């Protein structure tokens, strides 16, 4: 027996949307952007969709699900069998879709690589600790031997800033300071005392206040003791080894090429192994970076820092000018 069911020759927009798996609103949008030609309307002034319309809707839905942008779909369908029934249009349409699919695959490959990079970064932060994991491997490798909790948040924050300005090598060298403080409680205590004295030089203190000169002398004396400890503990030799390790990871030719690319604005960020991270973070000189990083230092504190630095060149019997 033959079935008595006779399929409709045309359907309304709601039935078309239900069959394709989309919404009437989406179909209306396809009409608005020229992706789907407006169909004929019935006597009730409602759109009616035939077989070719449904084929095109299915193509649109499948391609959109694959991640192809609607604008690209429209370009691919600019000359489709729905518009012309000759064989050449079939070939042109397939060629256009193939090109779009090729570009889409390239985009997806790049997205997959970026997702892998992000996942690796998240895993590293979970393994190293949220703040330690923000630093590059070149820096954290210097800190792994320290007892847990011996580094303070301010230490890691300082390393993060230094790495942004001077790169992983600069931060790894600065880490020497924090290693010495973390392994010598008496030094840490004195460091805290001098830091507090400097912070007390706020905007209420005049630059010629005697306390400015006093704190500058205390800072200078502390830095001399700290440097002596670094020398005696062998950390200074470790710093020398850092430069050798960095040079091994960044051969001169590769470093020169990377610098030239960065100067031309063509390079991407590189990780500590010299591999592109793909993040495209803006490259800038240390001078530029320093000028963009705010420090809330009062004039008195800045003067204190100048005096402490100037003490390096003075003989023991001399005193800094205030």
N, C-alpha and C positions, 0 to 999 in steps of 0.2 A: 504493500500500500504506500502511496505517496503521502507525505506529511501535508497536513492542511495549513501548516504555518507558512506564511509568505513574509520574508524579511522586508523591512521598510526600504524604500528607495532613498529616502532622506530622513535625517533625525534632527531634533532640536538640540540646542547647545548643551543643555543639561545631560542628555543622553550621550552626546559626543564626549563630554568631559568624563562621564562615568566610565565609558568604554575604554578611553585612553588612560585613565588613571590620573587625571588632573582636575582642575576646577574651571567653571565657566569664567571666572575672573581672569585666570591665566590665559584662556583662549582669547578673551577680549583684548588682553595685552598683546598677544601675538598679532592680532589685527592692527592694533595701534602702531606697532613698530614695523609693520610691513613684512612680518615673518610669514603670515598666513593671509592669503587674499580674502577679502570679504565675500562670503557666499551669498547666493541669492536668498531673498526673503520670501516667505509664504504670504498668503492672503491676510494673515494676522500680523504681518510686518515683523515676524520673528525670523531669525537666521535659520537656514536649513543646511545641513551638512551631508554631502554625498560621499561615495566611496573614495574618490581621490582626495577629498578633504581629510578623511579619516586616516588614509595612508600617510599623508603629510603630517598630521598630528602625531601619529605613532613615531615617525622619524624624529620629529622635534623632541618628543618626550624621551626617546631612547638616547639621543645625542646629548640632551641636557643632563640626563642621569649620568652620562659618561664624563661630565664636567666641561663640555664645550659651551662657550658663551653664546648667548642668543644672537649677538651681533655676528659672530662667526658662522652660526647656522644660517642666518639670513644671507650672508655672502655666498655660502655654498649652494644655497637654494635659489640664488638669483636667476638661474636658468635651468630649471628642473623639468622633469616630465610633466609636472602639474601645469607648467607654463607652455611647454612645447612638447609635442609627442614624437619628435623625430629622434633617431638613434644618436645623433651627435650630441643632443642635450643630455642624454644619459651618460655619455662618456665625459662631457665637461663637468657634470655634477659630481660624478665619482672622483674625478681628478681633484676637484676643489675640496671635497670631503677628505680625501686622502692627505692633502696638504695640511688641512686643519688638524687631523688626527696625529700627524707627525709632530706638529708644533705642540699639541696637547701632551703627547708622550714625553717630549723634551721637558715641558713644564713640570709634569708629574715626577720625572726623574730628579729634577732639581729640588722639588718639594720633599721627596723621600730623603734626599741627602740632608736637607735642612732639618727634617724631623729626627734623623739619626743623630745629627750634631746636637740638637736640643736634648734628646734623650740621654746622650752621653754626658752632657753638662749637668742635667738633673741628677743622674746617677752619681756623678762625681761629687756634687754638693751633698748628697745624702751620705756618701762614704767619708768624705773629708770633713764634713760639717758645713753648715750653710755659708758661713763667712769664709772659712778657709778654702772651700770649694770654688769661691769666686775668683781666687787667684790662679795664675797659670801653674802648670806642673813644675816649671823651672824654679818658681818661688817656693811652692809647698814642699818640694823635695828637700829644701834646706831646713824645714821646720818639723819634719816627721819624727825626728828623734826626741823632741821636747816632750816633757810630761804633759799629760792631758790637763787642760785648764791653765797652763802656765802662761799662755799668751792672752792678753786682754783684748777686749773688743776694740779699744782705741788703737792697739798695735796693728790689728788686722785692717782696721779702717785706714790707718796711715799707709800700710803696704798697698792697699787697693788704689789709693790716690797716687802714690809714687809710681805704681805700675802703669797707670793711665798716662802719667806725664813722661816718665823716663823709660818705660818699657819693663819687661820681665827682668832684664839684667840689673837695672837700677834698683828695682824692688828687692831682688835677691841679695844685693849688696847691703841695702838698708836692713834686711832681715838679720844681719850680723848683730846689729845693735840690740834688737829685741831678744835674740838668743842669749846674749850676755846678760841682759836684765832678767830674763826668765830663769837663768841658772845661777844667779848671784843675788839672793834676797836682800843683802845689805845695799847693793847697788840699786835695786828696785826701790828700796825705801828712800834712798837719797834722791833718786830720780823723781819720785813722787813729791818730795819736799820742794825741790827746785821748780818743778812744774807748777806746784801750787803758788809758789812765790811769784812766778811769772804771770800766772793768771790773775793774781791780785793787783797787778799793774793795769788797772782798768782805766776808763776814760776820766775818772776823778783824779788820777795821778798826773802831775805835770811832767813833761819830758826831762826837766832839769831837777826833779826831785832826787835827793840823795839815794833813795831806795832803788832807783833805776840802776845807778852805778853799782850798788851793793849786790843786787840780784845778777847783774851781768858778770861780776866777779865770781859769784857762786856757780853760775852756769859754766863759766870757763874752767873753773877748778874741777867741776864734776866731769866735764867732757874729757879732761886730761886723764882723770882716774879711769874713766870708762875705756878710753883708748888704750891705756896701759894693760887693762884686763884683757881686752881683745887681742893685743899683741902676745901677752903671756899665755893665753889659753890656746893659741894656735888658730884662732878664728881668722886672723889676718891672712894666714897661708891658705885657708879655705876660700877666702875672697879671690886670691890669685888663681886658684883652681877654677873658680866660677868663670873667669874670663876665658880660660882655655876651653871649658865646656861650651860656652856660648859660641866661641869661634868655630868649634867642631860642628855645632848645629847650624851655624850660619857661615858657610864659606864666603870669603871676600867677594867672589864673582857674583854669587847669588844675592849677597847683601847689597852690592852696588846696583844690580838689576832691580831689586825691590825698591831701593831708594829712588831710582830713576822713574819707576812706574808710579810710585807715590807722588813724586814731584809733578808728574804729568797728569795726576788725577785718575790714573788707570788701574791702580792696585787695589786689592782687597786687604782686609786685616789678615795678619798672619799669626798663627799660634806660636807657642814657644819652640816648636820643632820646625818652624819655617813653612808650615803648611797653611794654605788659605782657609780661613774660617768661614768665608762666604757671607759674613755679616755686613760687609761694606761700611764699617764704622769709619767716620771721617778721620783722616790722617792729619796731624798737625805737629808742628815742632814743639819741643819742650818749652821754649819761650812763649809760644802762643797758648799752650795748655796752661802754663802757670798763670798767665794773665786772665784766664777764664775761670779759674778756681778761686772762689771767695774764701778769705781768711778773716775772721772777726778779731783782728788784733788792734789794740788801742795804740795811739802814737807813742805812749810811754813804753809799751811792750816792744814795739818795733825798734825804738831807740835802744832798748836793753839788748835786743838781738844784734844790733849793729855794734854796740860796745863789746859784747862778748866775742863777736867775730874779730873785732879789731885787736883784742887782747892777744891773739895768736902771734902777732908780729911784734909784741912789746918785750923788752927785757924785763927780768924779774923785779928790778927796782923802779920801773916806770908804772904809771897809772893812766887809765884812759881819761881823755878829756870829756867833761860833762857839758 
